[in-house]
Amino acid sequence: MKKKTGIIVLTAGLCVFAGLFLLYRYSVIPHCQYTDADFGITTYVSPKDTDGDGVDDQTDMLESARAYLASEPQYKSQYYAGGYPDDGYGTCVDVVAQACLGTGYDLMELVSADIQSAPEAYGIATPDPNIDFRRVVNLQVWFSRHAAALTTDLSDPAAWQAGDIVIWENHIGIISDHRNRKGIPFVLHHYSPAQVSYEEDVLETWGTIVGHYRIG
């Protein structure tokens, strides 16, 4: 009887632990947040102000991403004749596209023009400006050709600055100005209808990082 009770207690404990882990992993339980100043990290300021609004490109990327996510877009992958979603829905690429748009870079036009000038780089048989800029694989190519390529190694947290773009296989996001207790930054991204928070501590855990870029 004691053995059976012990097994029940152990099982219950493991279930509670697993539940808490999942709640923490998916940000239902908030993670502690720190800033560059907490780690003595100098915040990068871009020398560019592409849209001439008095805010440097790096800061614009961060603020534009936050402004877009503040509208609480719902997750849905769908084709739009005008390119940019106009119905309150979107995916991970739209976080980056809207951040770039608010900074002065229209990825719809830029990616389309680049595909026309260098089709071999993209390998697209039939280009479609309305959707090409909303595919992660195409953004990986465009950023690799037109933005500063940075380290994908997380051993130097200072190399990762708010407003940078991070790309995994089939996913993309914007680096946040908040960091975890190790100094690793959070990510602003959109991946699921069930997502609890658009800002998450997932840079280390999401998967293999295939690209890290800075546009400004």
C-alpha positions as CSV (number, residue, x, y, z in Angstrom):
1,M,0.0,0.0,0.0
2,K,2.8,2.4,0.9
3,K,4.6,1.5,-2.3
4,K,1.5,2.2,-4.4
5,T,0.9,5.6,-2.6
6,G,4.5,6.5,-3.2
7,I,4.1,5.9,-6.9
8,I,1.0,8.0,-7.0
9,V,2.7,10.8,-5.2
10,L,5.7,10.6,-7.5
11,T,3.5,10.5,-10.6
12,A,1.5,13.5,-9.4
13,G,4.7,15.4,-8.6
14,L,6.1,14.7,-12.1
15,C,2.8,15.9,-13.7
16,V,2.9,19.1,-11.7
17,F,6.6,19.7,-12.7
18,A,5.8,19.0,-16.3
19,G,2.8,21.3,-16.2
20,L,4.8,24.1,-14.6
21,F,7.6,23.6,-17.1
22,L,5.2,24.0,-20.1
23,L,3.5,27.0,-18.5
24,Y,7.0,28.6,-18.1
25,R,8.2,27.5,-21.6
26,Y,5.2,29.1,-23.3
27,S,5.3,32.2,-21.2
28,V,2.1,31.7,-19.3
29,I,4.3,32.1,-16.3
30,P,6.3,35.3,-17.0
31,H,10.0,35.2,-17.3
32,C,12.2,37.7,-15.4
33,Q,13.3,40.5,-17.7
34,Y,16.5,42.5,-17.7
35,T,17.9,45.3,-19.8
36,D,21.3,46.0,-21.5
37,A,22.2,48.2,-18.6
38,D,21.9,45.3,-16.2
39,F,24.7,43.6,-18.0
40,G,26.8,46.6,-18.9
41,I,25.9,46.1,-22.6
42,T,26.1,49.2,-24.9
43,T,22.8,49.5,-26.8
44,Y,23.5,49.8,-30.6
45,V,22.2,52.9,-32.3
46,S,22.1,52.9,-36.1
47,P,23.7,55.8,-38.0
48,K,20.8,55.6,-40.5
49,D,17.3,57.1,-40.3
50,T,15.8,55.8,-43.5
51,D,12.3,57.2,-43.1
52,G,13.6,60.5,-41.8
53,D,11.3,60.5,-38.7
54,G,14.1,61.4,-36.3
55,V,14.4,57.9,-35.0
56,D,17.4,55.7,-36.0
57,D,16.7,52.5,-38.0
58,Q,17.6,50.1,-35.2
59,T,15.2,51.7,-32.7
60,D,12.6,52.1,-35.4
61,M,12.7,48.3,-36.1
62,L,12.0,47.6,-32.4
63,E,9.4,50.2,-31.9
64,S,7.6,49.3,-35.2
65,A,7.5,45.6,-34.3
66,R,6.1,46.4,-30.9
67,A,3.5,48.8,-32.4
68,Y,2.3,46.1,-34.8
69,L,2.1,43.4,-32.1
70,A,0.2,45.9,-29.9
71,S,-2.6,45.5,-32.4
72,E,-2.8,41.9,-31.3
73,P,-2.8,40.2,-34.7
74,Q,-4.4,36.8,-34.9
75,Y,-2.4,34.0,-36.4
76,K,-3.4,32.8,-39.9
77,S,-1.4,32.0,-43.0
78,Q,-3.3,33.4,-46.0
79,Y,-2.7,35.0,-49.4
80,Y,-3.5,38.7,-49.8
81,A,-3.9,40.4,-53.2
82,G,-2.4,43.5,-51.8
83,G,0.5,41.7,-50.2
84,Y,0.2,43.0,-46.6
85,P,-2.6,41.5,-44.4
86,D,-5.4,44.0,-43.9
87,D,-7.8,42.0,-41.7
88,G,-6.1,41.7,-38.3
89,Y,-4.4,38.4,-39.2
90,G,-0.8,37.6,-39.9
91,T,2.2,35.2,-39.4
92,C,5.8,35.5,-38.2
93,V,6.9,37.2,-41.5
94,D,4.4,40.0,-40.9
95,V,6.1,41.0,-37.7
96,V,9.3,41.6,-39.6
97,A,7.6,43.1,-42.7
98,Q,5.7,45.6,-40.5
99,A,8.9,46.4,-38.5
100,C,10.7,47.1,-41.8
101,L,7.9,49.1,-43.2
102,G,7.8,51.3,-40.2
103,T,11.5,51.9,-40.6
104,G,11.3,52.9,-44.2
105,Y,11.9,49.5,-46.0
106,D,9.0,48.1,-48.0
107,L,9.9,44.5,-48.2
108,M,7.1,43.8,-50.7
109,E,8.8,46.1,-53.3
110,L,12.4,45.3,-52.2
111,V,12.1,41.5,-52.4
112,S,10.2,41.7,-55.7
113,A,12.8,43.9,-57.3
114,D,15.6,41.7,-56.0
115,I,14.0,38.5,-57.4
116,Q,13.7,40.2,-60.7
117,S,17.4,41.3,-60.7
118,A,18.8,38.0,-59.3
119,P,16.3,35.2,-59.9
120,E,19.0,32.6,-59.5
121,A,19.5,33.6,-55.9
122,Y,15.9,32.8,-55.1
123,G,15.1,29.8,-57.4
124,I,11.5,31.0,-57.9
125,A,9.9,29.8,-61.1
126,T,6.9,32.1,-61.1
127,P,7.4,35.3,-58.9
128,D,4.4,36.8,-57.1
129,P,5.1,40.1,-55.3
130,N,2.0,39.6,-53.2
131,I,3.4,36.6,-51.4
132,D,7.2,36.3,-52.1
133,F,8.1,38.7,-49.3
134,R,6.0,36.8,-46.9
135,R,8.1,33.6,-47.1
136,V,10.8,33.0,-44.6
137,V,13.1,31.3,-47.2
138,N,12.9,34.4,-49.4
139,L,13.6,36.8,-46.5
140,Q,16.6,34.8,-45.6
141,V,18.0,35.3,-49.1
142,W,17.1,39.0,-49.2
143,F,18.6,39.8,-45.8
144,S,21.8,37.8,-46.6
145,R,22.2,40.0,-49.7
146,H,21.2,43.4,-48.3
147,A,21.7,43.5,-44.6
148,A,24.7,43.1,-42.3
149,A,25.1,39.4,-41.5
150,L,26.0,38.8,-37.8
151,T,26.9,35.9,-35.6
152,T,24.5,33.1,-34.9
153,D,26.5,32.2,-31.8
154,L,24.8,33.0,-28.5
155,S,28.0,32.9,-26.5
156,D,28.3,36.7,-26.8
157,P,24.9,38.2,-25.8
158,A,26.1,41.8,-26.5
159,A,26.3,40.8,-30.2
160,W,22.5,40.5,-30.2
161,Q,20.8,43.9,-30.2
162,A,17.2,45.0,-30.0
163,G,15.9,45.4,-33.5
164,D,18.0,42.7,-35.1
165,I,16.4,40.0,-37.2
166,V,16.7,36.4,-36.2
167,I,15.9,33.5,-38.6
168,W,15.4,29.8,-37.8
169,E,14.4,27.2,-40.3
170,N,10.8,28.2,-41.3
171,H,10.5,30.9,-38.6
172,I,11.6,34.6,-38.2
173,G,11.5,37.2,-35.5
174,I,12.8,40.5,-34.1
175,I,15.2,40.7,-31.2
176,S,13.7,42.4,-28.1
177,D,15.2,45.0,-25.8
178,H,14.6,42.6,-22.8
179,R,17.0,39.9,-21.8
180,N,16.9,36.8,-19.6
181,R,19.1,36.3,-16.5
182,K,22.0,35.2,-18.7
183,G,21.8,38.2,-20.9
184,I,20.2,36.3,-23.9
185,P,17.6,38.6,-25.4
186,F,13.9,37.7,-25.8
187,V,12.3,37.6,-29.2
188,L,9.2,39.4,-30.7
189,H,7.5,36.9,-32.9
190,H,4.2,35.3,-34.0
191,Y,3.8,31.6,-34.5
192,S,0.5,30.2,-33.3
193,P,-3.2,31.0,-32.7
194,A,-2.7,29.7,-29.1
195,Q,0.3,32.0,-28.4
196,V,0.1,33.6,-25.0
197,S,2.7,36.3,-25.5
198,Y,4.3,37.9,-28.6
199,E,7.5,38.4,-26.6
200,E,9.2,35.3,-25.4
201,D,12.5,33.9,-24.0
202,V,13.0,31.5,-26.9
203,L,16.2,32.5,-28.7
204,E,18.1,29.5,-27.1
205,T,15.3,27.0,-27.4
206,W,13.4,27.5,-30.6
207,G,15.7,25.6,-32.8
208,T,18.8,26.0,-35.1
209,I,19.4,29.7,-35.9
210,V,20.3,30.0,-39.6
211,G,20.5,33.8,-39.8
212,H,21.1,36.9,-37.7
213,Y,20.9,40.3,-39.5
214,R,20.9,44.0,-38.9
215,I,19.2,46.2,-41.5
216,G,20.2,49.6,-40.2
